[in-house]
Amino acid sequence: MLNEEIYNSLIKTAMSSGGSYGDIYIEHRAPVVIQMEDDKIEKISTGIERGAGLRIVYCNKTAYAYTNDLTEDTLLETARSLSTAVKTNTVYAPLNLEKIRPKTDFVIRKRPDETPIAEKIKLIRAANQMARGVDKRIRQVSVTYSDFVQYVTIATSEGRLIEDERVQTLMAVSVIAGDGVAVQTGYEALGGFSGFELFEENSVEALALRAAKRAILMLGARRIKGGRMPVVISSEAGGTMIHEAIGHGLEADLAGQGLSVYSNKLDMQVASAAVTVIDDATLAGRRGSYRVDDEGTAAQRNVLVENGVLKSYMYDKLNAIKDGVSSTGNGRRESYRSRPIPRMTNTFLAPGNARADDILRATHSGLFVKKMGGGQVNTVTGDFVFDVQEGYLIRDGQISDPVRGATLCGNGPEVLNAIDLIGGDMGFAIGTCGKDGQGVPVSDALPTIRIPDIVVGGEV
């Protein structure tokens, strides 16, 4: 976007008062959002977002400034303003920038920015029609399509210059069903680091059908009676539990500040020996994937917990400097307006050897979770709570009546130590993870697992 001489000048100016590290992040994003409500296209939003973020790391702190004016004069003025925030004795010695090509690559077969809006609207209408045709008790259907193509350039005081292109495509269907007594919802989403070929490989009608059938199913479900019981979580449920119960606690900023139940536990047993947790930004087509993170560090496959032993936290550049280690490629930001912080990418519990059907048959009674909802965790204590979107009672090792109103309440380390059966299957779910006011695309996954004893919230 700019020539190398300008990048060098900007870094030199920003670090004229010192600093141990500095970088420039320039972004050009072209997003598209289309929303359908009540059988009508309510919103079509397109545009261009562009800007630059400049950062200096000094004394284990960050000074950050940004601008949406990419003229050389404004960028230099922003760099000069940033330099006034830093007072150290270090001196930056300019390095010649070396252009780095990402090793990880992804193939985009049908670019969304080259796909007509009319073709995107056609998919939305197909999903809407399918959902509305399921049952007369469907009250409302909302379909949202979005995509973006993002170009980033990152120049660092370490002499690296990285250019990258990111492509994300997403569709989500939300359904509300009512029968005059109760109202229930169903939600399904599909997306990833992918072009429009996503919809050649996945049916939007099937997506809408699942959301609508879940809303109708839950209308007829009875409320679950709360208590302690065995729980089998299907691979179809997604990995929300792993994301919340351990993922956030392994982000290096929280762990380094003592705000995680996993702080100061490297090389210690934090889960059962059957548990291995991985965060991997290199997976093709996944929503949390990228070639390089937002600091220009190569995407990596990071084993966080191996056979129950904590092996690594997820690091950005700042927290890696603090701990004297290398970044794990987890420095992410929502846009040029935000400083990078440690974030998850595609986080999952590695598959085991059990068959999913055998796990169910081995469980005489309890709750079968087919679809998880949202969740939250106290990273300091590890305590969490998750909603269950679609659940069933287990009777004599078989799926029985559907139930609603269930929540899973527990403690991350305790649950990870309690898991006794892990399936060989795997199912991914997608989302936008929020932290420090920033949202970034992620995915999470889980094989079928059994927790032999956990608190299930419901009717008393």
N, C-alpha and C positions, 0 to 999 in steps of 0.2 A: 504493500500500500504506500509506503514511503521508501526512499532509498536508504542504503546502509549508512551513509554519511549522516543523515538526519537522525537516525536511531542512535548512533554513537554520540552525537551532539546532545541529544535529549538525556541520555543516561549520564553523561559527563556533567551536564548542568544540574540535573536533579541531585547528583551525589557530590556536588562541589563543596558541601559542608561535611561530607563524610558519609559513612554507612558501610555495613558489611555486605550488602547485596541490594541490587535494584533491578527492576524490570519495567517494561512497557507492554501493555496489552491493548491491541487495536482490534476492534470488532466491527463487522458489517453484517447485519442480520436482515433477512427479508422474510417476515412471518405472514402467514395466511390463517385466518380463523373464520369458520363458517358455522353458524348455529341455527338449528331448526327447533321451533317450539309451536305447539298447537297446529301442526300441519303447514306451518309457514316458515320460510326462511326469514329469520328475524335479524340476522347480522352477517355481514360479509366485511371482514376487516383485512386490509393489506397495507403494506407500507415498507419503509426502510428505517432501520435503527442503526446508528453508527456513532462511534465515539472511541475515546482512548482513556485508559487508566494507567497512572504512573505510580510506582511504589518504591519506597526505600525501607529496608530492614536495618535497624540500628539498635544496639543494646537490647536485643530480643524484643523489640517493639516494631510496629509498622507505622509509617507515615504514608498516607494515600491521598491522591487527588485525581479528578477525572474531568473531562470536557467532551462535549459533542461537536466541537469545532476542530477539525483536523488540519487547519492551516498551520504552516510551520511557525508563524509568529505566535499564535495562541498556544501551541504545544510547548514552545520554549518558555513562554510566560508561565504556563502551568508548572513546568519543571523548575523554574526559578522560585515560584511560590512554595513548592514542595521542599526545596532545599532549605528554606528558612526554618522548617520544623525540626531539622536535624542539627545537633551540635555534638560532634564527636572528634576524636583526635585521629581517626583513620583517614587515609587519603585514597581516593579511587584512582587506580591506574588504568586508563582506557585500553580495552582489548579490541583487536580486530574481530568483527563478527564473522562467525562461520555458520553458513546455512546448513541446518540439520534437517534431514528428511525422516519423517516418522517411519519406524520399522513395521508397525501394525498398519494394515490397510483393509478397507472395506469397499466392496463393489456396490455401486448404486446403478441399477439397471434402468430405472425409469424416474428421472428427476421430477420432483413435485413442482419445481418452478417452471418446468416445460410442459406441465400437464394443464389443460384448460380448466378453468373454474367450473364450467358446465359438467365436466366429467366428475368432479368432486361432489357437486350438488346431486348428480345422479345417484351416487353411492349413498348419500345422506337420505334421499327420498326412499331408496330401497330398504334401508335399515328401519326407517320410520314406519313404512307400510307393513313390514314384517311384524314389528312389535305391536302395532295397533290391531293387527288381525288375529292375534293370539286368543283374545278373550274379550267379551263385552265389558268386563270389569276393569279393563285398562283405562285409567282416567287421564294420564298425561305421559307423553313421550318427549324426551329431549335428546337430540343428537348433535354432537359437536365434532367437527373435523378441524384439525389444525396441522400445519406443517411449517417448517422453516429451513432455510439454507443459510448457514452462518460461515463467514470467512473470518479467521483470526490470524493475526501476526503477533508473535511474542519475541521481544528482544531482551536479553539479559546481560547484566554486568559480568557474567561469566563467559561472555563472548559467543553466546548461542543465539541464532536467529531461526525461528521456526514458523512456518506457514501451514495452516490446516484448514480443511473444509469439513463442516459437520452438517448432516442432513437428518432431520427428525420428522416422522410422520405419525399421526395419532388419530384415532377415532374412539369416541366414548358414547355409550347409549345408557340413558337413565330412564327408568320406567316407574310410574306410580300406579298402583292398583288399589281400588277401594270397593267395598261391598255394603257401605252404609253403616257398618259396625266398626271395621278396622281399616287401616290404610297401611300398605306395605310397599317397599321399594325393591327394585332390582337394578343392578349396575354392572356393566361390563365394559372393558376398555382394551384396545389393541393398539400397539405402537412400538416404535423402536428406532434405532439408527438405521433407517431404511428409506427408500424412495417409494413411489406409488406402486411398485411391484408387491408391496406388502399386501395389497388387496387382490392380487392374483394368487397369492399363497394362502389367504385367509378370507373366509366369506363374511361380509358384513351382515348378511341375513342371519347367519348362524350366531353371530355376536348378539344381534338384537333379540333373536329367539331365546337365547339363554337368559338375558336380562328380564324379558317379559315373563317367561315361565317361572323364574325365581320369585318375582313379585306375586304372581297368582298362587304359587305353591305356599308361600308364607302367609297368605290370607287364610288358608285353611289349616295352618299349623297351630297346635296348642302351645301355650306358654310352658317353658321348661321349669321344673322344680329345681331350685338351686341346691348346691351342696358339693361335697368332695366326691370325685368319681374319676375313673379312667377316661382319657380322651384320646381318640385317634384323629389325627389331622391329615387329610388327604393331600396328595401332591397338587390337586386342583385348587387347593385353598390359597396358594401363593405363600411367599416367605415373610409375611408381615411379622411373624413372631421373631424370626432371626434378625430382621432389620431393627426391630425395637428392643428386643430382649438383650441383644449383645452388640449389634452393629454400631449404634450411636456411642455406646460405652467404649468402643475401641477407636474412636476418632481421637487423634493425638492431642488436640487442644483440650478436650474435656478430661482425658486421662492425665495430661500433664498438670492440670490445675487441681487435681484431686477431686474432680467432679464426676468421677466414674467409679462404680463398684469394682472395676477392673484396673484401677490405678495401682502402679507399683507391683504388678503381678506377672511380669514377663518371666517365662520359663516355669511358671507355676501351673498346677492342675486347676482349671477353672470349669471343666465340664467332664462328662464321662468319657472314657477312652474311646467310645464309639463315635464321638463328635469331632468333626473337622469342619471349620468354617472358612470360606474363601471369599475374597472380594476380587473380581476380575473385570477390568475395563476393556479387555481385548476380545470379548465374545462378539462374534459377528451378529449384527441385526438387533442386539439388545438395547433397551432404552437407556441404560446407564453407560453405554460403551463410547469410547473415543480413541483417537490415535495418540494424542498427547493431552495432558491435563491443561488447565488454564494458566499454568506457569511454564509450559513448554516441556515438562517432564514426560518421558515416554509412558504410555499406558502399560500397566503391569498386571500380572496375576499374583495376588498377595495371599499367602496362606496365613490367616490370622490365628486360628486355633488348629492344632494338629494333634489328633488322637487325645483330645481333651486338654492339651498344654498350650497356654498362650504364647504365641511365637512373635507377634508383631502388632503394632498399632498402625493406623492409617495416617500417613504424614503428608502435610504440605511442606513448602520450603521453610517457612518461619519456624514451625515446630520441629522440623528436622535440624535446623541450626541450633535451636535451644537444647536438643537432646544429643547433638553431636553425631547424628546419623544421616543417611541419605533419604531424600523424599521417596515415598512409595508411589508417586504419581496420583495422589488423591487431592491435590490442590484444585478446588473448583469454585466458580463464582457464577452468580445468576447472569450478570452482564458486566460491561465495562464500568458501570457505576459502583460495583461491589468489589471489595478486596477478597482475594482467595482465602478459603479456609478448608480444613480437612473434611471431606465428604465421602460417603459411600458411592459405589458405582453399581455393579451387579453383584449382590451379596447373597450367598446361599450356603446351606448346609449340604455337605457332600453326601451323595447316595451311599447306602449301606448294601447289605446282601439279602435282606428279607424280601419276600414277595408281598405286595400290598394286600392281596387277598388273604394271605396267611396272617398278616398283622390283625386284620379285622376278625378273622375266625378265632384268633387266640384271645380275643377280648370278649368276655361273657356279657358284660353290660357296660353302659357308659354313654358317651356322646361322640358322634361322628361329625367332624367339621368338614364340610365340602367346600365352603367359601368363607374366607375371613373378611372382616370389615376393617375399619380403621383401628388404630391403637395409639397408646401413649406410654411412656416409660419415665420413671424417675431414675436418671443415670447414676445418681449418687448412691441410691439404695439397691437399684436393680428391679424394683417393684414395677409391674406393668399391668395393664388392663387392655383387652382386645374385644371388639364386637365380633359376633358370629353372624354373617349374613345368611348362610344356609347351613342348617344343622339337623341331625337326625339322632334319635335314640338308637342305641345298640342293644339288641336282645339276642342272647344265645349266639353271639358271634356274627350276627347279620344286621344290616341296616333296616331299621323299623320306621316308626312314625316321625314325620318332620316336626321340628319344634322351633319356636321363635323366642326372641328376648334373651338369648344366651350371651354371656360374656365369659372370657377366660381371665382369671385373676391369679397372679403368681409372682415369683421372683426369678429373674433371669438365671443367675448361677444355680439356683436350686432346681429349676426346670431342666437346664442343660445337663445337670448331673443325674436327673431322674429318667431321662429318655432311655428306654430299654430296647426298643425295636425301631430300626431305620430301614425303609424300603429302598429298592434299587431304581425306583422311578424318579422323575423330577418334573416339577411344574413351576413355571415362572409367572409372576404378576408384575404389573407396571404401576408407576406412580410418579408424583412430583414430591420430593422430600423437602420439607421446610426446616430451616435452621438459621438463627440469627437474622431473620427477616428475608432470607434468600431461599428461593426454590430452584431445585435442579432435577432433571430427569433421572430416575433410577429404576432398577428392577430388582426383585428378590425372588428367591426360590427355595423350595423345600421338597424333599422326598416325603412319602407317607411315613409318619412317625407315630409312636405311641408314648404318651405320658401316663404312667400308671396311676397317678394320683395328683389331681389339681383342683382348685376351687372353681366351680362353674357358677356364675351368678345367674339368678333367675327369680322365680317366685319363691317366697319363704313358706 
